[in-house]
Amino acid sequence: MVVINTGNTIIDDIWLWRADHYADGQIKNHQNVNNVGLQVEGENVLAYGLAVEHSLNDLVVWNGNNGKVFFY
């Protein structure tokens, strides 16, 4: 859903959510495909209030160094 490629970035109160079902509860993974909710490639990224739901593979992939998450 979101890729952070720059360093020294602040993420503040973000909720990444992929709609994965119909109103009747039927699962629809073949529609609205999303494999990773948040991918961080930048250095020194801070996240305050990070919520990620319903990605098909990984909720978060954090490859950057020196990052911190407060409230996941």
CHARMM-style PDB file with segment names, atoms N, HN, CA, C and O in Angstrom:
ATOM      1  N   MET     1       0.814  -1.185   0.000  1.00  0.00      PROA
ATOM      2  CA  MET     1       0.000   0.000   0.000  1.00  0.00      PROA
ATOM      3  C   MET     1       0.861   1.252   0.000  1.00  0.00      PROA
ATOM      4  O   MET     1       0.621   2.181  -0.771  1.00  0.00      PROA
ATOM      5  N   VAL     2       1.887   1.271   0.890  1.00  0.00      PROA
ATOM      6  HN  VAL     2       2.081   0.516   1.516  1.00  0.00      PROA
ATOM      7  CA  VAL     2       2.749   2.455   1.002  1.00  0.00      PROA
ATOM      8  C   VAL     2       4.201   2.006   1.002  1.00  0.00      PROA
ATOM      9  O   VAL     2       4.566   1.046   1.681  1.00  0.00      PROA
ATOM     10  N   VAL     3       5.027   2.710   0.232  1.00  0.00      PROA
ATOM     11  HN  VAL     3       4.730   3.490  -0.319  1.00  0.00      PROA
ATOM     12  CA  VAL     3       6.478   2.468   0.217  1.00  0.00      PROA
ATOM     13  C   VAL     3       7.167   3.772   0.595  1.00  0.00      PROA
ATOM     14  O   VAL     3       6.904   4.816  -0.001  1.00  0.00      PROA
ATOM     15  N   ILE     4       8.056   3.706   1.595  1.00  0.00      PROA
ATOM     16  HN  ILE     4       8.270   2.858   2.079  1.00  0.00      PROA
ATOM     17  CA  ILE     4       8.846   4.856   2.020  1.00  0.00      PROA
ATOM     18  C   ILE     4      10.266   4.641   1.502  1.00  0.00      PROA
ATOM     19  O   ILE     4      10.973   3.749   1.973  1.00  0.00      PROA
ATOM     20  N   ASN     5      10.685   5.462   0.528  1.00  0.00      PROA
ATOM     21  HN  ASN     5      10.110   6.186   0.145  1.00  0.00      PROA
ATOM     22  CA  ASN     5      12.019   5.327  -0.060  1.00  0.00      PROA
ATOM     23  C   ASN     5      12.999   6.379   0.432  1.00  0.00      PROA
ATOM     24  O   ASN     5      14.184   6.303   0.109  1.00  0.00      PROA
ATOM     25  N   THR     6      12.544   7.352   1.197  1.00  0.00      PROA
ATOM     26  HN  THR     6      11.581   7.414   1.458  1.00  0.00      PROA
ATOM     27  CA  THR     6      13.429   8.427   1.657  1.00  0.00      PROA
ATOM     28  C   THR     6      13.735   8.263   3.130  1.00  0.00      PROA
ATOM     29  O   THR     6      12.950   7.683   3.880  1.00  0.00      PROA
ATOM     30  N   GLY     7      14.879   8.776   3.537  1.00  0.00      PROA
ATOM     31  HN  GLY     7      15.516   9.247   2.927  1.00  0.00      PROA
ATOM     32  CA  GLY     7      15.286   8.713   4.922  1.00  0.00      PROA
ATOM     33  C   GLY     7      14.780   9.910   5.707  1.00  0.00      PROA
ATOM     34  O   GLY     7      14.236  10.862   5.149  1.00  0.00      PROA
ATOM     35  N   ASN     8      14.978   9.835   7.040  1.00  0.00      PROA
ATOM     36  HN  ASN     8      15.421   9.061   7.494  1.00  0.00      PROA
ATOM     37  CA  ASN     8      14.596  10.924   7.935  1.00  0.00      PROA
ATOM     38  C   ASN     8      13.134  11.316   7.744  1.00  0.00      PROA
ATOM     39  O   ASN     8      12.805  12.495   7.613  1.00  0.00      PROA
ATOM     40  N   THR     9      12.263  10.307   7.731  1.00  0.00      PROA
ATOM     41  HN  THR     9      12.530   9.350   7.838  1.00  0.00      PROA
ATOM     42  CA  THR     9      10.835  10.485   7.491  1.00  0.00      PROA
ATOM     43  C   THR     9      10.061  10.127   8.750  1.00  0.00      PROA
ATOM     44  O   THR     9      10.440   9.213   9.482  1.00  0.00      PROA
ATOM     45  N   ILE    10       8.976  10.849   8.997  1.00  0.00      PROA
ATOM     46  HN  ILE    10       8.668  11.592   8.402  1.00  0.00      PROA
ATOM     47  CA  ILE    10       8.108  10.559  10.127  1.00  0.00      PROA
ATOM     48  C   ILE    10       6.743  10.114   9.604  1.00  0.00      PROA
ATOM     49  O   ILE    10       6.127  10.791   8.782  1.00  0.00      PROA
ATOM     50  N   ILE    11       6.285   8.965  10.096  1.00  0.00      PROA
ATOM     51  HN  ILE    11       6.786   8.414  10.765  1.00  0.00      PROA
ATOM     52  CA  ILE    11       4.948   8.462   9.813  1.00  0.00      PROA
ATOM     53  C   ILE    11       4.135   8.709  11.076  1.00  0.00      PROA
ATOM     54  O   ILE    11       4.502   8.228  12.148  1.00  0.00      PROA
ATOM     55  N   ASP    12       3.042   9.446  10.968  1.00  0.00      PROA
ATOM     56  HN  ASP    12       2.744   9.837  10.097  1.00  0.00      PROA
ATOM     57  CA  ASP    12       2.271   9.814  12.152  1.00  0.00      PROA
ATOM     58  C   ASP    12       0.822   9.368  12.031  1.00  0.00      PROA
ATOM     59  O   ASP    12       0.078   9.865  11.186  1.00  0.00      PROA
ATOM     60  N   ASP    13       0.427   8.426  12.882  1.00  0.00      PROA
ATOM     61  HN  ASP    13       1.032   8.022  13.568  1.00  0.00      PROA
ATOM     62  CA  ASP    13      -0.953   7.964  12.992  1.00  0.00      PROA
ATOM     63  C   ASP    13      -1.518   7.517  11.645  1.00  0.00      PROA
ATOM     64  O   ASP    13      -2.378   8.181  11.066  1.00  0.00      PROA
ATOM     65  N   ILE    14      -1.022   6.385  11.161  1.00  0.00      PROA
ATOM     66  HN  ILE    14      -0.324   5.845  11.631  1.00  0.00      PROA
ATOM     67  CA  ILE    14      -1.459   5.860   9.868  1.00  0.00      PROA
ATOM     68  C   ILE    14      -2.121   4.500  10.070  1.00  0.00      PROA
ATOM     69  O   ILE    14      -1.652   3.676  10.855  1.00  0.00      PROA
ATOM     70  N   TRP    15      -3.204   4.284   9.358  1.00  0.00      PROA
ATOM     71  HN  TRP    15      -3.585   4.953   8.720  1.00  0.00      PROA
ATOM     72  CA  TRP    15      -3.907   2.998   9.398  1.00  0.00      PROA
ATOM     73  C   TRP    15      -4.041   2.526   7.963  1.00  0.00      PROA
ATOM     74  O   TRP    15      -4.825   3.079   7.192  1.00  0.00      PROA
ATOM     75  N   LEU    16      -3.274   1.505   7.603  1.00  0.00      PROA
ATOM     76  HN  LEU    16      -2.637   1.056   8.230  1.00  0.00      PROA
ATOM     77  CA  LEU    16      -3.289   0.930   6.256  1.00  0.00      PROA
ATOM     78  C   LEU    16      -4.172  -0.308   6.299  1.00  0.00      PROA
ATOM     79  O   LEU    16      -3.866  -1.271   7.003  1.00  0.00      PROA
ATOM     80  N   TRP    17      -5.256  -0.282   5.553  1.00  0.00      PROA
ATOM     81  HN  TRP    17      -5.504   0.500   4.981  1.00  0.00      PROA
ATOM     82  CA  TRP    17      -6.261  -1.326   5.626  1.00  0.00      PROA
ATOM     83  C   TRP    17      -6.724  -1.692   4.226  1.00  0.00      PROA
ATOM     84  O   TRP    17      -7.088  -0.820   3.437  1.00  0.00      PROA
ATOM     85  N   ARG    18      -6.708  -2.980   3.921  1.00  0.00      PROA
ATOM     86  HN  ARG    18      -6.412  -3.688   4.562  1.00  0.00      PROA
ATOM     87  CA  ARG    18      -7.171  -3.476   2.628  1.00  0.00      PROA
ATOM     88  C   ARG    18      -8.511  -4.161   2.823  1.00  0.00      PROA
ATOM     89  O   ARG    18      -8.634  -5.090   3.621  1.00  0.00      PROA
ATOM     90  N   ALA    19      -9.507  -3.701   2.095  1.00  0.00      PROA
ATOM     91  HN  ALA    19      -9.408  -2.946   1.447  1.00  0.00      PROA
ATOM     92  CA  ALA    19     -10.828  -4.343   2.167  1.00  0.00      PROA
ATOM     93  C   ALA    19     -10.690  -5.762   1.615  1.00  0.00      PROA
ATOM     94  O   ALA    19     -10.294  -5.945   0.464  1.00  0.00      PROA
ATOM     95  N   ASP    20     -11.011  -6.752   2.423  1.00  0.00      PROA
ATOM     96  HN  ASP    20     -11.333  -6.603   3.359  1.00  0.00      PROA
ATOM     97  CA  ASP    20     -10.789  -8.140   2.026  1.00  0.00      PROA
ATOM     98  C   ASP    20     -12.048  -8.998   2.060  1.00  0.00      PROA
ATOM     99  O   ASP    20     -11.957 -10.218   1.923  1.00  0.00      PROA
ATOM    100  N   HSD    21     -13.212  -8.395   2.238  1.00  0.00      PROA
ATOM    101  HN  HSD    21     -13.285  -7.404   2.349  1.00  0.00      PROA
ATOM    102  CA  HSD    21     -14.436  -9.194   2.291  1.00  0.00      PROA
ATOM    103  C   HSD    21     -15.648  -8.350   1.893  1.00  0.00      PROA
ATOM    104  O   HSD    21     -15.629  -7.121   1.957  1.00  0.00      PROA
ATOM    105  N   TYR    22     -16.673  -9.041   1.491  1.00  0.00      PROA
ATOM    106  HN  TYR    22     -16.688 -10.039   1.440  1.00  0.00      PROA
ATOM    107  CA  TYR    22     -17.949  -8.403   1.176  1.00  0.00      PROA
ATOM    108  C   TYR    22     -18.742  -8.200   2.460  1.00  0.00      PROA
ATOM    109  O   TYR    22     -18.350  -8.697   3.516  1.00  0.00      PROA
ATOM    110  N   ALA    23     -19.834  -7.487   2.381  1.00  0.00      PROA
ATOM    111  HN  ALA    23     -20.153  -7.083   1.523  1.00  0.00      PROA
ATOM    112  CA  ALA    23     -20.673  -7.239   3.561  1.00  0.00      PROA
ATOM    113  C   ALA    23     -21.198  -8.545   4.171  1.00  0.00      PROA
ATOM    114  O   ALA    23     -21.433  -8.611   5.377  1.00  0.00      PROA
ATOM    115  N   ASP    24     -21.382  -9.581   3.346  1.00  0.00      PROA
ATOM    116  HN  ASP    24     -21.191  -9.527   2.366  1.00  0.00      PROA
ATOM    117  CA  ASP    24     -21.877 -10.866   3.861  1.00  0.00      PROA
ATOM    118  C   ASP    24     -20.775 -11.735   4.466  1.00  0.00      PROA
ATOM    119  O   ASP    24     -21.046 -12.844   4.928  1.00  0.00      PROA
ATOM    120  N   GLY    25     -19.514 -11.232   4.466  1.00  0.00      PROA
ATOM    121  HN  GLY    25     -19.295 -10.332   4.091  1.00  0.00      PROA
ATOM    122  CA  GLY    25     -18.405 -11.959   5.067  1.00  0.00      PROA
ATOM    123  C   GLY    25     -17.601 -12.807   4.105  1.00  0.00      PROA
ATOM    124  O   GLY    25     -16.578 -13.363   4.502  1.00  0.00      PROA
ATOM    125  N   GLN    26     -18.021 -12.929   2.854  1.00  0.00      PROA
ATOM    126  HN  GLN    26     -18.852 -12.477   2.531  1.00  0.00      PROA
ATOM    127  CA  GLN    26     -17.305 -13.728   1.858  1.00  0.00      PROA
ATOM    128  C   GLN    26     -15.944 -13.095   1.559  1.00  0.00      PROA
ATOM    129  O   GLN    26     -15.855 -11.895   1.300  1.00  0.00      PROA
ATOM    130  N   ILE    27     -14.891 -13.905   1.598  1.00  0.00      PROA
ATOM    131  HN  ILE    27     -14.963 -14.880   1.809  1.00  0.00      PROA
ATOM    132  CA  ILE    27     -13.524 -13.437   1.377  1.00  0.00      PROA
ATOM    133  C   ILE    27     -13.283 -13.209  -0.104  1.00  0.00      PROA
ATOM    134  O   ILE    27     -13.745 -13.994  -0.932  1.00  0.00      PROA
ATOM    135  N   LYS    28     -12.568 -12.147  -0.451  1.00  0.00      PROA
ATOM    136  HN  LYS    28     -12.193 -11.510   0.222  1.00  0.00      PROA
ATOM    137  CA  LYS    28     -12.299 -11.819  -1.854  1.00  0.00      PROA
ATOM    138  C   LYS    28     -10.825 -11.457  -2.064  1.00  0.00      PROA
ATOM    139  O   LYS    28     -10.520 -10.331  -2.458  1.00  0.00      PROA
ATOM    140  N   ASN    29      -9.920 -12.384  -1.810  1.00  0.00      PROA
ATOM    141  HN  ASN    29     -10.167 -13.298  -1.490  1.00  0.00      PROA
ATOM    142  CA  ASN    29      -8.497 -12.112  -1.957  1.00  0.00      PROA
ATOM    143  C   ASN    29      -8.062 -11.931  -3.405  1.00  0.00      PROA
ATOM    144  O   ASN    29      -6.999 -11.358  -3.642  1.00  0.00      PROA
ATOM    145  N   HSD    30      -8.828 -12.389  -4.375  1.00  0.00      PROA
ATOM    146  HN  HSD    30      -9.692 -12.854  -4.182  1.00  0.00      PROA
ATOM    147  CA  HSD    30      -8.451 -12.248  -5.777  1.00  0.00      PROA
ATOM    148  C   HSD    30      -8.735 -10.837  -6.297  1.00  0.00      PROA
ATOM    149  O   HSD    30      -8.247 -10.458  -7.362  1.00  0.00      PROA
ATOM    150  N   GLN    31      -9.512 -10.070  -5.559  1.00  0.00      PROA
ATOM    151  HN  GLN    31      -9.908 -10.378  -4.694  1.00  0.00      PROA
ATOM    152  CA  GLN    31      -9.775  -8.674  -5.917  1.00  0.00      PROA
ATOM    153  C   GLN    31      -9.027  -7.784  -4.932  1.00  0.00      PROA
ATOM    154  O   GLN    31      -8.784  -8.182  -3.792  1.00  0.00      PROA
ATOM    155  N   ASN    32      -8.662  -6.583  -5.366  1.00  0.00      PROA
ATOM    156  HN  ASN    32      -8.860  -6.259  -6.292  1.00  0.00      PROA
ATOM    157  CA  ASN    32      -7.973  -5.641  -4.486  1.00  0.00      PROA
ATOM    158  C   ASN    32      -6.714  -6.277  -3.885  1.00  0.00      PROA
ATOM    159  O   ASN    32      -6.505  -6.223  -2.673  1.00  0.00      PROA
ATOM    160  N   VAL    33      -5.892  -6.871  -4.727  1.00  0.00      PROA
ATOM    161  HN  VAL    33      -6.062  -6.915  -5.712  1.00  0.00      PROA
ATOM    162  CA  VAL    33      -4.692  -7.589  -4.294  1.00  0.00      PROA
ATOM    163  C   VAL    33      -3.663  -6.607  -3.743  1.00  0.00      PROA
ATOM    164  O   VAL    33      -3.370  -5.585  -4.363  1.00  0.00      PROA
ATOM    165  N   ASN    34      -3.123  -6.927  -2.582  1.00  0.00      PROA
ATOM    166  HN  ASN    34      -3.361  -7.757  -2.078  1.00  0.00      PROA
ATOM    167  CA  ASN    34      -2.055  -6.140  -1.973  1.00  0.00      PROA
ATOM    168  C   ASN    34      -1.193  -7.079  -1.152  1.00  0.00      PROA
ATOM    169  O   ASN    34      -1.679  -7.712  -0.214  1.00  0.00      PROA
ATOM    170  N   ASN    35       0.088  -7.176  -1.499  1.00  0.00      PROA
ATOM    171  HN  ASN    35       0.482  -6.662  -2.261  1.00  0.00      PROA
ATOM    172  CA  ASN    35       0.965  -8.132  -0.822  1.00  0.00      PROA
ATOM    173  C   ASN    35       1.619  -7.580   0.432  1.00  0.00      PROA
ATOM    174  O   ASN    35       1.798  -8.320   1.400  1.00  0.00      PROA
ATOM    175  N   VAL    36       1.980  -6.311   0.448  1.00  0.00      PROA
ATOM    176  HN  VAL    36       1.835  -5.709  -0.337  1.00  0.00      PROA
ATOM    177  CA  VAL    36       2.671  -5.705   1.591  1.00  0.00      PROA
ATOM    178  C   VAL    36       1.961  -4.405   1.972  1.00  0.00      PROA
ATOM    179  O   VAL    36       1.686  -3.569   1.111  1.00  0.00      PROA
ATOM    180  N   GLY    37       1.669  -4.240   3.250  1.00  0.00      PROA
ATOM    181  HN  GLY    37       1.892  -4.919   3.949  1.00  0.00      PROA
ATOM    182  CA  GLY    37       1.003  -3.026   3.708  1.00  0.00      PROA
ATOM    183  C   GLY    37       1.929  -1.827   3.738  1.00  0.00      PROA
ATOM    184  O   GLY    37       1.608  -0.787   3.164  1.00  0.00      PROA
ATOM    185  N   LEU    38       3.081  -1.953   4.402  1.00  0.00      PROA
ATOM    186  HN  LEU    38       3.342  -2.799   4.868  1.00  0.00      PROA
ATOM    187  CA  LEU    38       4.068  -0.873   4.492  1.00  0.00      PROA
ATOM    188  C   LEU    38       5.439  -1.445   4.200  1.00  0.00      PROA
ATOM    189  O   LEU    38       5.846  -2.440   4.800  1.00  0.00      PROA
ATOM    190  N   GLN    39       6.152  -0.814   3.278  1.00  0.00      PROA
ATOM    191  HN  GLN    39       5.822  -0.006   2.792  1.00  0.00      PROA
ATOM    192  CA  GLN    39       7.536  -1.190   2.972  1.00  0.00      PROA
ATOM    193  C   GLN    39       8.413   0.028   3.209  1.00  0.00      PROA
ATOM    194  O   GLN    39       8.214   1.073   2.588  1.00  0.00      PROA
ATOM    195  N   VAL    40       9.387  -0.105   4.111  1.00  0.00      PROA
ATOM    196  HN  VAL    40       9.549  -0.953   4.616  1.00  0.00      PROA
ATOM    197  CA  VAL    40      10.282   0.994   4.460  1.00  0.00      PROA
ATOM    198  C   VAL    40      11.674   0.680   3.937  1.00  0.00      PROA
ATOM    199  O   VAL    40      12.288  -0.311   4.334  1.00  0.00      PROA
ATOM    200  N   GLU    41      12.165   1.524   3.049  1.00  0.00      PROA
ATOM    201  HN  GLU    41      11.666   2.329   2.726  1.00  0.00      PROA
ATOM    202  CA  GLU    41      13.513   1.382   2.493  1.00  0.00      PROA
ATOM    203  C   GLU    41      14.450   2.486   2.987  1.00  0.00      PROA
ATOM    204  O   GLU    41      15.669   2.351   2.884  1.00  0.00      PROA
ATOM    205  N   GLY    42      13.900   3.565   3.517  1.00  0.00      PROA
ATOM    206  HN  GLY    42      12.910   3.675   3.601  1.00  0.00      PROA
ATOM    207  CA  GLY    42      14.703   4.708   3.961  1.00  0.00      PROA
ATOM    208  C   GLY    42      15.326   4.479   5.325  1.00  0.00      PROA
ATOM    209  O   GLY    42      14.864   3.646   6.105  1.00  0.00      PROA
ATOM    210  N   GLU    43      16.379   5.228   5.598  1.00  0.00      PROA
ATOM    211  HN  GLU    43      16.754   5.904   4.964  1.00  0.00      PROA
ATOM    212  CA  GLU    43      17.081   5.175   6.879  1.00  0.00      PROA
ATOM    213  C   GLU    43      16.438   6.177   7.848  1.00  0.00      PROA
ATOM    214  O   GLU    43      15.893   7.195   7.421  1.00  0.00      PROA
ATOM    215  N   ASN    44      16.503   5.886   9.141  1.00  0.00      PROA
ATOM    216  HN  ASN    44      16.946   5.059   9.488  1.00  0.00      PROA
ATOM    217  CA  ASN    44      16.048   6.799  10.190  1.00  0.00      PROA
ATOM    218  C   ASN    44      14.573   7.178  10.048  1.00  0.00      PROA
ATOM    219  O   ASN    44      14.216   8.347  10.194  1.00  0.00      PROA
ATOM    220  N   VAL    45      13.727   6.208   9.769  1.00  0.00      PROA
ATOM    221  HN  VAL    45      14.017   5.258   9.650  1.00  0.00      PROA
ATOM    222  CA  VAL    45      12.288   6.440   9.655  1.00  0.00      PROA
ATOM    223  C   VAL    45      11.651   6.183  11.017  1.00  0.00      PROA
ATOM    224  O   VAL    45      11.908   5.158  11.648  1.00  0.00      PROA
ATOM    225  N   LEU    46      10.819   7.122  11.465  1.00  0.00      PROA
ATOM    226  HN  LEU    46      10.610   7.955  10.952  1.00  0.00      PROA
ATOM    227  CA  LEU    46      10.093   6.985  12.725  1.00  0.00      PROA
ATOM    228  C   LEU    46       8.612   6.827  12.435  1.00  0.00      PROA
ATOM    229  O   LEU    46       8.063   7.532  11.589  1.00  0.00      PROA
ATOM    230  N   ALA    47       7.960   5.901  13.137  1.00  0.00      PROA
ATOM    231  HN  ALA    47       8.406   5.328  13.824  1.00  0.00      PROA
ATOM    232  CA  ALA    47       6.527   5.705  12.972  1.00  0.00      PROA
ATOM    233  C   ALA    47       5.849   5.847  14.327  1.00  0.00      PROA
ATOM    234  O   ALA    47       6.183   5.132  15.272  1.00  0.00      PROA
ATOM    235  N   TYR    48       4.905   6.762  14.418  1.00  0.00      PROA
ATOM    236  HN  TYR    48       4.634   7.342  13.650  1.00  0.00      PROA
ATOM    237  CA  TYR    48       4.096   6.980  15.613  1.00  0.00      PROA
ATOM    238  C   TYR    48       2.660   6.585  15.285  1.00  0.00      PROA
ATOM    239  O   TYR    48       2.010   7.255  14.483  1.00  0.00      PROA
ATOM    240  N   GLY    49       2.162   5.533  15.876  1.00  0.00      PROA
ATOM    241  HN  GLY    49       2.690   4.988  16.528  1.00  0.00      PROA
ATOM    242  CA  GLY    49       0.797   5.092  15.610  1.00  0.00      PROA
ATOM    243  C   GLY    49       0.677   4.419  14.258  1.00  0.00      PROA
ATOM    244  O   GLY    49       0.153   5.008  13.314  1.00  0.00      PROA
ATOM    245  N   LEU    50       1.161   3.182  14.157  1.00  0.00      PROA
ATOM    246  HN  LEU    50       1.587   2.703  14.925  1.00  0.00      PROA
ATOM    247  CA  LEU    50       1.172   2.436  12.896  1.00  0.00      PROA
ATOM    248  C   LEU    50       0.232   1.241  13.003  1.00  0.00      PROA
ATOM    249  O   LEU    50       0.415   0.374  13.857  1.00  0.00      PROA
ATOM    250  N   ALA    51      -0.776   1.198  12.128  1.00  0.00      PROA
ATOM    251  HN  ALA    51      -0.925   1.902  11.434  1.00  0.00      PROA
ATOM    252  CA  ALA    51      -1.691   0.060  12.070  1.00  0.00      PROA
ATOM    253  C   ALA    51      -1.752  -0.442  10.631  1.00  0.00      PROA
ATOM    254  O   ALA    51      -1.912   0.347   9.700  1.00  0.00      PROA
ATOM    255  N   VAL    52      -1.624  -1.756  10.450  1.00  0.00      PROA
ATOM    256  HN  VAL    52      -1.494  -2.398  11.207  1.00  0.00      PROA
ATOM    257  CA  VAL    52      -1.657  -2.361   9.114  1.00  0.00      PROA
ATOM    258  C   VAL    52      -2.499  -3.636   9.199  1.00  0.00      PROA
ATOM    259  O   VAL    52      -2.294  -4.460  10.091  1.00  0.00      PROA
ATOM    260  N   GLU    53      -3.453  -3.796   8.263  1.00  0.00      PROA
ATOM    261  HN  GLU    53      -3.619  -3.126   7.540  1.00  0.00      PROA
ATOM    262  CA  GLU    53      -4.330  -4.967   8.305  1.00  0.00      PROA
ATOM    263  C   GLU    53      -4.582  -5.546   6.925  1.00  0.00      PROA
ATOM    264  O   GLU    53      -4.635  -4.818   5.934  1.00  0.00      PROA
ATOM    265  N   HSD    54      -4.736  -6.847   6.869  1.00  0.00      PROA
ATOM    266  HN  HSD    54      -4.693  -7.439   7.674  1.00  0.00      PROA
ATOM    267  CA  HSD    54      -5.273  -7.604   5.742  1.00  0.00      PROA
ATOM    268  C   HSD    54      -4.407  -7.641   4.482  1.00  0.00      PROA
ATOM    269  O   HSD    54      -4.935  -7.884   3.397  1.00  0.00      PROA
ATOM    270  N   SER    55      -3.108  -7.410   4.586  1.00  0.00      PROA
ATOM    271  HN  SER    55      -2.679  -7.212   5.467  1.00  0.00      PROA
ATOM    272  CA  SER    55      -2.237  -7.633   3.423  1.00  0.00      PROA
ATOM    273  C   SER    55      -2.138  -9.132   3.188  1.00  0.00      PROA
ATOM    274  O   SER    55      -2.239  -9.917   4.131  1.00  0.00      PROA
ATOM    275  N   LEU    56      -1.943  -9.527   1.954  1.00  0.00      PROA
ATOM    276  HN  LEU    56      -1.861  -8.889   1.189  1.00  0.00      PROA
ATOM    277  CA  LEU    56      -1.943 -10.957   1.633  1.00  0.00      PROA
ATOM    278  C   LEU    56      -0.667 -11.670   2.065  1.00  0.00      PROA
ATOM    279  O   LEU    56      -0.719 -12.859   2.379  1.00  0.00      PROA
ATOM    280  N   ASN    57       0.482 -10.985   2.093  1.00  0.00      PROA
ATOM    281  HN  ASN    57       0.525 -10.019   1.838  1.00  0.00      PROA
ATOM    282  CA  ASN    57       1.732 -11.626   2.510  1.00  0.00      PROA
ATOM    283  C   ASN    57       2.249 -11.024   3.812  1.00  0.00      PROA
ATOM    284  O   ASN    57       2.022 -11.594   4.879  1.00  0.00      PROA
ATOM    285  N   ASP    58       2.928  -9.901   3.752  1.00  0.00      PROA
ATOM    286  HN  ASP    58       3.112  -9.437   2.886  1.00  0.00      PROA
ATOM    287  CA  ASP    58       3.514  -9.283   4.942  1.00  0.00      PROA
ATOM    288  C   ASP    58       2.792  -7.985   5.281  1.00  0.00      PROA
ATOM    289  O   ASP    58       2.456  -7.203   4.391  1.00  0.00      PROA
ATOM    290  N   LEU    59       2.557  -7.762   6.560  1.00  0.00      PROA
ATOM    291  HN  LEU    59       2.830  -8.397   7.282  1.00  0.00      PROA
ATOM    292  CA  LEU    59       1.989  -6.482   6.963  1.00  0.00      PROA
ATOM    293  C   LEU    59       3.023  -5.376   6.800  1.00  0.00      PROA
ATOM    294  O   LEU    59       2.720  -4.318   6.248  1.00  0.00      PROA
ATOM    295  N   VAL    60       4.252  -5.616   7.283  1.00  0.00      PROA
ATOM    296  HN  VAL    60       4.498  -6.475   7.732  1.00  0.00      PROA
ATOM    297  CA  VAL    60       5.324  -4.618   7.207  1.00  0.00      PROA
ATOM    298  C   VAL    60       6.618  -5.301   6.779  1.00  0.00      PROA
ATOM    299  O   VAL    60       6.966  -6.368   7.285  1.00  0.00      PROA
ATOM    300  N   VAL    61       7.325  -4.676   5.841  1.00  0.00      PROA
ATOM    301  HN  VAL    61       7.042  -3.810   5.430  1.00  0.00      PROA
ATOM    302  CA  VAL    61       8.684  -5.078   5.467  1.00  0.00      PROA
ATOM    303  C   VAL    61       9.563  -3.854   5.711  1.00  0.00      PROA
ATOM    304  O   VAL    61       9.425  -2.835   5.035  1.00  0.00      PROA
ATOM    305  N   TRP    62      10.465  -3.964   6.682  1.00  0.00      PROA
ATOM    306  HN  TRP    62      10.577  -4.792   7.232  1.00  0.00      PROA
ATOM    307  CA  TRP    62      11.277  -2.812   7.097  1.00  0.00      PROA
ATOM    308  C   TRP    62      12.735  -3.124   6.777  1.00  0.00      PROA
ATOM    309  O   TRP    62      13.393  -3.859   7.513  1.00  0.00      PROA
ATOM    310  N   ASN    63      13.237  -2.564   5.678  1.00  0.00      PROA
ATOM    311  HN  ASN    63      12.703  -1.967   5.080  1.00  0.00      PROA
ATOM    312  CA  ASN    63      14.608  -2.806   5.243  1.00  0.00      PROA
ATOM    313  C   ASN    63      15.565  -1.684   5.623  1.00  0.00      PROA
ATOM    314  O   ASN    63      16.779  -1.889   5.607  1.00  0.00      PROA
ATOM    315  N   GLY    64      15.058  -0.515   5.961  1.00  0.00      PROA
ATOM    316  HN  GLY    64      14.072  -0.348   5.975  1.00  0.00      PROA
ATOM    317  CA  GLY    64      15.911   0.617   6.337  1.00  0.00      PROA
ATOM    318  C   GLY    64      16.495   0.422   7.727  1.00  0.00      PROA
ATOM    319  O   GLY    64      15.928  -0.295   8.551  1.00  0.00      PROA
ATOM    320  N   ASN    65      17.614   1.055   7.981  1.00  0.00      PROA
ATOM    321  HN  ASN    65      18.075   1.637   7.312  1.00  0.00      PROA
ATOM    322  CA  ASN    65      18.291   0.967   9.277  1.00  0.00      PROA
ATOM    323  C   ASN    65      17.921   2.145  10.170  1.00  0.00      PROA
ATOM    324  O   ASN    65      17.490   3.197   9.698  1.00  0.00      PROA
ATOM    325  N   ASN    66      18.103   1.938  11.474  1.00  0.00      PROA
ATOM    326  HN  ASN    66      18.454   1.083  11.857  1.00  0.00      PROA
ATOM    327  CA  ASN    66      17.924   2.985  12.501  1.00  0.00      PROA
ATOM    328  C   ASN    66      16.494   3.503  12.590  1.00  0.00      PROA
ATOM    329  O   ASN    66      16.281   4.645  12.996  1.00  0.00      PROA
ATOM    330  N   GLY    67      15.521   2.696  12.222  1.00  0.00      PROA
ATOM    331  HN  GLY    67      15.694   1.767  11.892  1.00  0.00      PROA
ATOM    332  CA  GLY    67      14.118   3.100  12.340  1.00  0.00      PROA
ATOM    333  C   GLY    67      13.545   2.726  13.697  1.00  0.00      PROA
ATOM    334  O   GLY    67      14.071   1.858  14.395  1.00  0.00      PROA
ATOM    335  N   LYS    68      12.458   3.396  14.058  1.00  0.00      PROA
ATOM    336  HN  LYS    68      12.031   4.100  13.491  1.00  0.00      PROA
ATOM    337  CA  LYS    68      11.786   3.116  15.327  1.00  0.00      PROA
ATOM    338  C   LYS    68      10.282   3.188  15.091  1.00  0.00      PROA
ATOM    339  O   LYS    68       9.793   3.974  14.280  1.00  0.00      PROA
ATOM    340  N   VAL    69       9.562   2.337  15.831  1.00  0.00      PROA
ATOM    341  HN  VAL    69       9.958   1.698  16.490  1.00  0.00      PROA
ATOM    342  CA  VAL    69       8.106   2.350  15.801  1.00  0.00      PROA
ATOM    343  C   VAL    69       7.614   2.524  17.228  1.00  0.00      PROA
ATOM    344  O   VAL    69       8.034   1.807  18.135  1.00  0.00      PROA
ATOM    345  N   PHE    70       6.713   3.490  17.417  1.00  0.00      PROA
ATOM    346  HN  PHE    70       6.371   4.073  16.680  1.00  0.00      PROA
ATOM    347  CA  PHE    70       6.074   3.718  18.689  1.00  0.00      PROA
ATOM    348  C   PHE    70       4.592   3.464  18.515  1.00  0.00      PROA
ATOM    349  O   PHE    70       3.927   4.185  17.771  1.00  0.00      PROA
ATOM    350  N   PHE    71       4.071   2.475  19.171  1.00  0.00      PROA
ATOM    351  HN  PHE    71       4.611   1.889  19.775  1.00  0.00      PROA
ATOM    352  CA  PHE    71       2.669   2.037  19.098  1.00  0.00      PROA
ATOM    353  C   PHE    71       2.369   1.410  17.746  1.00  0.00      PROA
ATOM    354  O   PHE    71       2.054   2.092  16.771  1.00  0.00      PROA
ATOM    355  N   TYR    72       2.480   0.081  17.722  1.00  0.00      PROA
ATOM    356  HN  TYR    72       2.736  -0.473  18.514  1.00  0.00      PROA
ATOM    357  CA  TYR    72       2.191  -0.702  16.514  1.00  0.00      PROA
ATOM    358  C   TYR    72       0.919  -1.456  16.718  1.00  0.00      PROA
ATOM    359  OT1 TYR    72       0.483  -2.184  15.825  1.00  0.00      PROA
TER     360      TYR     72
END
